[in-house]
Amino acid sequence: MYNLFKLDNGLRVVVEDIEYVNSVSVGLWVENGSRNENETNSGISHFIEHMLFKGTHSRTVKQIAEAIEDVGGQINAFTGREATCFYIKALETHLELSLDIISDMLFNSNFSDDDIEKEKSVIIEEINMSEDSPEDVLSDLHTKAIWNTDSISFPILGTMNTVKSLSKKILVDYKDSYYIPENSVISISGKFDMKNIQSLVEKYFGKWSCKNKKITKYSSPEILNHHYFRKKDIEQLHVSLGIPGIELGDDDTYTLILLSNILGGGASSKLFQKIREELGVCYSIYSYISAFKNTGIVSIYAGLNPMHAEAAINAIKEEVNQFAKLGIDNERLYKAKEQLKGSYILGLESTSSRMFSNGRSVMFMKKINTPKDVLKKINDIDMTRVNSVMEKTFKNGIINSAFVGKEKEMIEKVFKGNIISMYK
């Protein structure tokens, strides 16, 4: 059973009662991420996420962790480009404790100067660790190639300089502006008393109010035609190729996921069979979609020996062109729909995954997207919709790219010298 309601302060609450489980997952979603930032405070959203775990007026950092772990629960958080989420999974008997902990972190975190300075060192090490991961470097580089200076391209972790510049006043002022009920959603999934849930949420979040409010609004960035290279002393060449996608909330997203799965979603996909199995020029290759407010992209990733770069990229381009030109037949459409439905349902077999799905849906689409709704949208995919989505996406071909490796000579042959070297 689902319910969606709003508190008097504007906080949206989505709940899903699942009677046959014995756990409950609680998430606080805030529509704030790296896309809300600017060049001087890049990384502040991720920094605030860390700081909310560093102790409150009544609990130390250890006591926050112990309060949940001592009852067998899990507590964590993540920051993305457009949202931050704090979440707890515990036995259904500890729902109120979970709401208490999250509200305490939100309203009573200390933000002490000592903790801020310590956390700067921690996050700088996280940035260093990311720099040691070619895939992470590639991801940040490709967002720059796609959106250039728009804030959607900013690194979630920020930079060493922006992280070092953050102070208590900057952090608290930013939190007070964006961490507001109007920008937020509480998502609860699992076993609980549906009759009392509204009053329980009201108890812990009903008095939430802010003065200097900033309602989240995002731009509509143009998808650009850039090709970037970053030099790293590594053995493989890491490749990310971009095709225009579809924005978050568009029902055609399911059709695009289906097409992306056919092209590069697994071992039976066109790209895997052609580039790895037939040509043998890479170990890992796949495609995936990234959908955001007002924009989206399809990415093709490959990790390969630089000596095979020209052959591999030309083959990928040819596969994309043939895929867009020839499309798919009815038999392949049926199989792809069944595959997509199966992976979707299997992905919802825990209270935490249901909480994430409901929270994200209410946050960005302002409605509950039930499994029944999603399955209907997948079942409704037909050839007319497939051809329409193909026209908007894959028929544009590869329009931007990013590469991380030792040298760019081989890829310059493919893109006729239009590769721009980027530095840290």
PyMOL commands that set and color helices and strands:
alter all, ss='L'
color gray80, all
select helices_A, chain A and resi 34-36+44-51+61-69+92-108+113-131+134-147+151-153+160-165+168-178+181-183+197-205+253-264+270-278+306-326+330-346+351-365+371-379+383-392+394-396+409-414
alter helices_A, ss='H'
color red, helices_A
select strands_A, chain A and resi 2-6+12-17+23-30+74-79+84-91+184-190+227-231+237-244+284-292+295-304+400-405+420-422
alter strands_A, ss='S'
color yellow, strands_A
deselect
rebuild
show_as cartoon
